[in-house]
Amino acid sequence: MGSAAENITSISPKNSKTSQSNSTFEDIKKRRSPELIIALCGAIGSGIKTLKEHLASKLTEHGYITKHVTISELIIEKLDSNGEISNLSPFDRYTKLQDFGDSLRSSKTNGILAELAIEQIATLREDEVGLTNAQKNSEHRIAYIVNQIKHPGEIELFQELYKNNFYLIGLMRTEDERRRFLKSGDIDDGDASELIRRDRKDKDPHGQQVEKCLHLSDYFIRNIDEAEKIEDSVERFIRLVHGTKLITPTKEETGIYAAQSASLRSACLSRQVGAAITDDNGSVLSTGCNDVPSSGGGLYNAESTSDKRCYNFEGTCHNDLHKNKLKNEIRAILTSEAVKNADIIAEKIIEKSKAKSLIEYSRAIHAEMDAITTLARSNSSSSLNKTMYCTTYPCHICARHIVAAGITKVVYIEPYEKSLALELHSDAICHPETQSKSDKVLFVNFEGVSPKRYLKFFGYNNPRKDSNGKVITRFGNTSGQVDPQQLDGYNDYEKKVINNLREKFPEN
């Protein structure tokens, strides 16, 4: 049995000589990888099992041999060889797996679980058990499904190793739906809350950070308890990867791409956020980002003659500056009351209360507000009955302005509803599972292609018509990937080019 590297090479054999009918480009093109590494990510209770089953089934239909890599099994193999975890209650089992994962990341690296998964992928590649003779002798395509990712360090390693061959699918589901799912599995409400909190963003940097992971997805799928819709979304994803059907962006994909593009204008020291407002046809009417407003209307930008954004205005985040002042005021009050450890207590009050999330002192206008005021300054349209797209879930301040502006729907890419928007405005805002009145503003998870894959998936990758003007139809089991990854390094291809040149100019 050859090594993993040798088996990769055998998937797509090289030509020792370049024929007159084949160009150097085509010779190199043959070394594109036929593999896919698809990782799944979803907040606890999202329904990853259903997604995995549909993905495996659809990949098989498109000519792939599917191999499964389950991270929880790799964790158990390393830390629970006696099988004790199998006897635990659902809540205790979830908790123990979280503890095990945190322990491994803390004692090794944040990418350790990805390393274990990569080792298994290499082993599965070497193992030809289950393949027919025809498959062994062909350039068979294998898809490795990794279930599931919980930390950005794991994604970084997969991306660095597999490049374009790696795809992360994020499964989106609202917290209420996930809570109901967990409770149906004999987990009470209090335990469900703790699992959701820890899964989302553990205080320990080596803990689970699903919120950050989901933001890095290449494709988002909404789980709204309708399995056939997940199946349809998976089918669309696979066709987009291979360009096997002329697929154009949905309104949501166009809107989120516009919002993401707008976010890149932001010079905010905290993070870049974008928003876009569209009409019923999906036409973008205005965009916005989080940055400092400028007199005369709009925000400071790269062309501003006097740029007073925070990085260029005292060089500090004023929100952080004033929260530090608040902490000092609290410390002074505690000290004046002769409270012991005033410094430590003041720090805890800021870090462990809602004071940590204060946004009152920022100089930047939020992206949603920028989009609304930009539309208000134009004469083209109003914000009434429009749709807003946001790269994050709107804060409660923006939410009330969205309601007042007459916007009827908000599509957001962030996986967690972490603001007080719904709590403070449940009379005017709803999520899909609580949608009872048509006059409420609907806040819904984004579904579709991530902005970072938008150009590749929807770009003009292959000819769409033949010489007679007829549509060219491609099929998944014969079409390559629209964003391919080479098997070898560029040094190998330089040598190939040089060897081909020498064959073409033997006299030299």
Residue, then its C-alpha position, 0 to 999 in steps of 0.5 A: m500500500g502506498s503513502a497518502a501522498e502517492n495515492i493522491t498522485s495516483i488519482s490523476p496520472k501525469n503524462s511523461k511527455t506533452s503531446q503536440s495536441n496538448s498544451t502546457f496549460e492542459d497538462i497542468k490542468k490535469r493535476r487539479s484535485p478531484e476531492l472535496i473536504i466539506a466541514l459542517c458547522g452549526a450551533i448546538g441543536s441546529g440539526i447537523k445530522t439531517l444536513k449530513e445525511h442529505l449531503a452524503s446522499k446528494l454527493t453520491e448522486h453526483g458521482y462522489i464516494t463519501k467518507h465520514v470524519t466525526i470529530s466527537e468520535l476522534i475526541i472519544e477515541k483519545l480521551d474516553s477509551n473505556g467508553e464511559i461517555s456512552n452511559l451519560s445523560p444527553f446533557d452530561r454527554y454534551t458537557k463531557l464532549q465540550d470538556f474533552g474538546d476544550s482540554l485537547r485545545s488547551s493542552k495542544t493547539n486550537g487546531i488539534l481536532a482538525e489535525l486529528a481529522i486530517e490524519q483520518i482523511a489521509t488514512l481513509r484515502e489510503d484505504e480502498v476497502g469498499l471501492t469497486n475495481a472500476q472505481k479503483n482504476s478510475e479517477h474517482r472523486i471522493a468527498y470527506i464530510v467532517n462533522q463538525i467544526k467548533h473553533p476557528g483554529e480548526i478552520e484555519l488549518f483546513q483552509e491552509l492545507y486544502k485551500n479551495n478544496f475546503y468548504l464550510i457549510g453553516l447550518m442556521r437555526t434560531e435559538d428558540e428552535r434549537r432550544r425546542f430541539l434540545k428539550s425534545g432530547d430530554i434536556d431541561d430549559g436551564d441545561a439547554s441555556e447553558l449548552i447554548r451559551r458555552d457552544r456559542k462563545d466560551k470565555d476560555p479562548h480554547g473553548q467552543q467558538v461557534e459564533k466565529c466559526l459560522h461567520l466563516s462559512d462558504y455556504f449557509i443553509r436555514n433549517i426550518d424543520e422542512a427536510e426537503k428544503i435542506e435537501d434542495s439547498v444541498e443540491r444547489f450547493i453541489r451544482l454551484v461548486h461544479g458549475t453544472k447548471l446556470i444558476t444566478p444569485t438569489k435576492e438574498e445573496t445579492g443583498i448580503y453581497a452588497a452589505q458585505s462589500a459596503s462593510l469593507r469601507s469601514a475603518c472602525l477599530s472594533r469591527q467592520v459591519g455592512a448593510a444594504i436596502t433593496d426593493d421588492n425586485g432585489s435592486v440595491l437602493s442604498t448601502g451603509c457601513n459602521d463609521v464616523p459621520s461627516s458634516g454635510g451628510g454621509l460618512y468620512n471616507a478615503e476621499s475626505t479632505s479632513d478624515k476624522r475617523c477614530y484611527n485618525f482622531e486621537g487614535t483611540c476607540h472612544n467607546d472603549l475610552h468612555k467605558n474605561k472612564l465608567k469603570n474608574e467612576i465605579r471604582a471611585i464610588l466603591t473606594s469611597e464606600a470603603v469596599k475592599n478590592a475596589d479595583i477587582i470588583a469594578e473590573k468584574i462589574i464591567e466584564k460580567s454585566k451588560a456594561k461590557s456591551l455598551i455601545e452608547y459612546s461610539r462615534a461611529i454610526h451603525a451600518e443599518m442607520d447609515a443605509i437608512t439615512t443614505l436612502a433618506r438623502s436621496n430622491s429615488s425612493s423611501s425605506l417603506n416596505k423595503t428589505m434590509y440585509c445586514t452582516t450582523y444581527p441588528c442591535h436594539i438601537c438600530a432595530r427600533h429605527i428599522v421598525a420606524a423606517g417602515i422596513t418589513k424584512v431584515v436578513y442577517i448573516e450572524p448566527y446568534e440573536k445577541s441584541l435586545a431587539l426582540e425582547l424590547h420590540s416583540d410587539a413589532i419584530c418577529h422571527p420565523e417561528t413566532q411569525s403570527k402577524s403580517d404587520k411585524v418586521l421579520f428578522v430571518n437568517f441568511e441562506g445561500v452563498s457566502p460573499k467570499r465565494y460569490l464571484k467564483f460561484f456566479g462568475y462566468n466560469n465555462p462557456r454557456k453555449d456551443s457553436n450553434g448557440k445551444v445551451i451547454t449542459r454539464f453534469g455533476n459526475t463529469s464536471g470539475q470544480v469552478d474553484p479548483q485546487q492543484l494537487d502540486g506546488y508551483n515549484d512542481y509546475e515550473k519544472k513541468v513547464i521547463n520540461n515541456l519547453r525543452e521538448k519543444f526546443p530540443e536543439n537548445 
